[in-house]
């Protein structure tokens, strides 16, 4: 089943949640133009910020616009705001969720109570089996080359495995899409929809630095590298001099603390907090600390456009 039908939207496209990039203006463009926008709850960590953005989006949706919005929750134990943010989202009746990392059981149960859909990020069949058993409404199949935390399998390979093992669960492909031809190709392969992130970084509504947007436009597939220094989990970034300076691999000592049962929870929390700070610094203009998430689809992005123009291009052949 297409996610357009599941979410009652015009096009089976999700504007992917992007840490420190997704914002209210981008979500409203998604809702206005018939797709689903999703943002990480961690983009709104200040007191009252999450409540205000949800109230604003719920009010915006009242006019019968053709798209919708959702919230991305990091369900991992290292996220100290998970319980609080989930409670706020349930109170505001968020239409759908995307869960990343950790156990999504609470999100699925609480979302089901009022009819919200819950899609779960998966990078391998082990993850997929776990969330399928919990009753997820769809898989977000994060493929090799996606921006941020990526998988290791191609779209064709992962789609085939998921559809064979779980024929009743829709599969949304995350990664590998920056234009309408690529979106159509994913649907032709059997995807129920696509989740698009990197293309929307180079949008006029994104409030990241112009340097970041221009780096997206000029970079090629070969410029994307994977690093574990940010969160302990492989993360795709643009291969800037700063990314090289801080290194792409954790040190042996970091790996030890990340895996030791007595220290891994708190050490990973520390690593992730430091990584979040580095990403935040990278969004500032005229900074040398250029740590920028991006996927291999930079190869197909030649200009900065409005979100509306990007959505029109993505949906034009669907």
Steps between C-alpha positions, in 0.01 A plus 500: 500500500629846409578735787293759314197290593625416849553869587224641275736724302542569128846356442690208663787723607640581844720803557742311722573613856841668515670596824542879532372546142125423500297802610144629517510678164616181326224297670236748386627480142463122517145526635413769245629298204356156563782303661592401857755709685677356803733665750710368789353592837858579608496804270270658760666435834432830674218551749167517317658482152359160403152592623505823298607340171239224537223753575606703198500198266167370630345843440654514152352160410147609595449670166477164325843506340602190307812401695581411858782504752665261742763488773820296512574360846834353604383208714849408620568507875768760439231757410404661833206685340331198344229447764423870532483559126282194444258624765476842333453348154221271621328792674513702176392195295787497252371330179796266450838410644833378372705320764877472485727282714384332819171324571191662341250300707371797701459715190305228318273435799430866578459593135257214444280630784393799291561373146845637421720306260849391607775438247828353624850554364669170416844433358499120506270199530561461874361849566214435260395179675495674838285796397272281289431294811407818685245597235661784303290643217791516252874462471728792419767303316816708543729401216869530424595854407218671688584819687570478872473154656490271198462128435726264309263362234384636165136588446440206268663252738330625818157543338508147364590352840243702694213438259573127490521461878226750594262520200228686693718782635556799266860601436607865468848545355726758667796601285575505131236755396557860395272534196181370342666231291663348808174519697313320222773238479462418871124461463550281193727279712211451741548773760187642664663841509827687527663702777709788367745699711816630333314669212308716752817624672568702185163675531431867558290421808778308674665731753846342479796704379536586132839324511327173592248536219770583248702198616196281425478648150867463410572163665502168319431144611874445555502784755272315744674305778384304802611592852440342839652792691169686533270251669677165499275390213613540135385838373541637145649850473672716241875435502611846608844580645339527844342155468846367415656689791274345765532158336252251362550217750466478876821435690552154659422652841177658372396168348568327831285740702228495230465123529570425867171413677584722799587812302335484158175681588664806653800505269276489192292780651818706545618425146162593353484825697846595372396402147186715521715794605734445204208489255357819651834676459512386138172676419640843585616721213872558446615218726788264439318225697321378190343175611210455259268199465410403145423199284642383169212668315707822513614374159158597360447837670604798289325797659329646805123501451186567701340202672203538269721472191674194645166332577370575150811339351479195727129443438490590132526142372304321772 
